[in-house]
Amino acid sequence: METPAVHHGAMFDTDELVINMGPQHPSTHGVLRVVLRLDGETVVDADVVIGYLHRGIEKLSENRSYTQVILLTDRMDYVAAATNNVGYCETVEKLMGIEVPRRARYMRTLVCELQRIASHCLWLGTHAMDAGAMTVFLYAFRERELILDLFEEYCGARLTYNSMRIGGLPQEIPPGWDRKVREFCTIMDGKLVEYEELLTHNRIWRERTKGIGVIDGAAAMAIGLSGPSLRGSGVPRDLRRDEPYAAYDEMDFDVPIGLAGDTYDRYLVRMEEFRQSLRIIRQAIDGMPEGPIVGRVPRLIKPPAGETYHAIESPKGELGFFIVSDGRSMSPYRVRVRPPSFCNLQALPQLIKGHLIADVVVLIGSIDIVLGEVDR
Amino acid sequence: MVDAVVIPLLKIVIVLVATLTAVSYMVLLERKVIAWTQARLGPMRVGPHGILQPIADALKLMIKEDITPARADRWVFTLAPILAMVPALIVYAVIPFGPAVEVFGRPVTLYITDINVGLLYVVSVTSVGVYGIILAGYASNSKYPMLASLRASAQLISYEVAVTLTLVSVVLVAGTLSLVGIVEAQREAHVWYLFAQPVAFALIVIGGLAETNRAPFDMPEAEQELTGGFHTEYSGMRFALFFLAEYANMIVVSSVATTLFLGGYLRPFPNVAAFGVLDIVPSWMWFLLKSFAFLYFFIWIRATLPRYRYDQLMRLGWKVLIPIAIANLVVTAIVRVLLVARVGADG
């Protein structure tokens, strides 16, 4: 990229420095590339380049049966595969008008919230790591490991779960699994205190995050932010409460919002979401109804002609699926995903302008993106 | 002949070998301590509990290809790591590991030399080390190292001032620049200067972290921002020199701080006969123990805290540390003058 020389004064000629952050950079969380124009260490302009992880998942879906698409969705937000599964399955169910049994809806809620904690653990670890706090990273991954173990016991996989089916669940929960989930909740309660001791009241952490990347509620909505990044700016929008899916309408939980819209508030919102997720998990286990786990699903999944959009609250924000069926074929005519990471990433240039290089990595961490989902 | 040449040479060899060993084991210690903090095991493969890891690391770095980037300034690129390493080693010339002891019936001092401007020597030599970093960033002809070297120079200048001013107040209390003199002054004063000059101690700890580019002030090599910083383009043995220099500098700062504030090689309560039993531990062991405590503190800090931002670090240096250092100096000077006046009146 060529940049014109900018003259600031008569005495010295100073040029802006163009620096490539990524796609191979330790803090760009995968293969994000940010082209920064620097004046000293201050970012004058930022250009986000994506597409390094594009696998054409939406197009691939047009050549797969509806069931096969589920495992493609695993590969989008690969740190929260289960929520992707839920989002896709519920969209197809909506298209076909399938009723999901209550037990399956409870299980979905439970799995989604476990997944949210796992995803937030990864976010917390990498976010803190970007600011130089190494230990939090290892601690957060230690707890994420416990969740992966739970998932492994449930569906055999640790990353790409393929854990949902259209109309319900692939299998019953293993015996004793609910007890293990409860134990995990108890462990997590204590660990959250540990994270907060290391960060929340840490002077350096506060100085690094307060007032960094401020975006007000109106601007955040205008740019299409969603999830914790939006709630950090004080907009109380949470699809779990506003447009309940799975069994969220039967759950009791709070939607934390921030006030300042800066990195610190987004951090606090996610930290509180850990607690709310634990609360939902406990309710889901306590109130888990008996009954079948799969609804009345036709043997051949062939939705009637039509289109539908359905969105869920993934750990990163509004994850929506738009599916068109032509009513004749076994595979979707068109699948379009509204990925939260992609939309949230649009705010990055706006957020980092005027900040320092050190803030760039903190802000990338703060909006919590997964490149698998950005590029699909 | 023996006293003038052989013994000093022997001492130099011993100190150099010990330092280099200590530096490589410092790396292992850091990896181990951080691993334990983070609920990991750290190096476990080479030897029992990874005890031989430094040797494996050294071998690996020696046989690695040594790359010079195509458009780098060859000479400066080679010179920079040497410039970083050498000052870190020659500081040990004045650090007193112990008082004079008898070895085979011959009085031997447990320091290479004791010069009357010892502290000044330490300050001047250690500040040369930053040229290694600046030149490395410049000679690499690469953007990230360049930014890192600019950070390093700005950081060093701002902290050098605060640290040096703080050292002056210690000198005022001790009345000498000689490091041995300062230790002996603490013996006479019946108190470690940690307690006589607590503010100065805090300043030196913070400034020491900043000057050695250690977390939370490790901006010049901020891995997450600058992909390794000034040594991004270095590989093999030249990289190893930077790596060793950083740890050697840590040991220097710990040793100097131990000497100035923790009574150096003195045992705790050197004047209280009741604690005479502590003399079983030789003086140099006390020195090593105290320095070790410092080093452990450095590692502990690194495992705990996030990194400061560059501008915040500068603000801390210029707006907080330097004013405090000046205030501390003025107060120390006034108290000193008043004390001398009173002692003079008594006498």
Interface residues (C-beta under 8 A of the other chain):
Chain A: L17 I19 H25 P26 S27 L38 E41 A128 M129 D130 A131 G132 A133 M134 T135 L138 Y139 R142 L198 L199 N202 I204 W205 E207 R208 L356 I357 A358 D359 V360 V361
Chain B: I34 T37 Q38 A39 R40 K143 Y144 L147 R151 A215 P216 D218 M219 A222 E223 Q224 E225 L226 T227 R302 A303 T304 L305 P306 R307 Y308 R309 Y310 D311 Q312
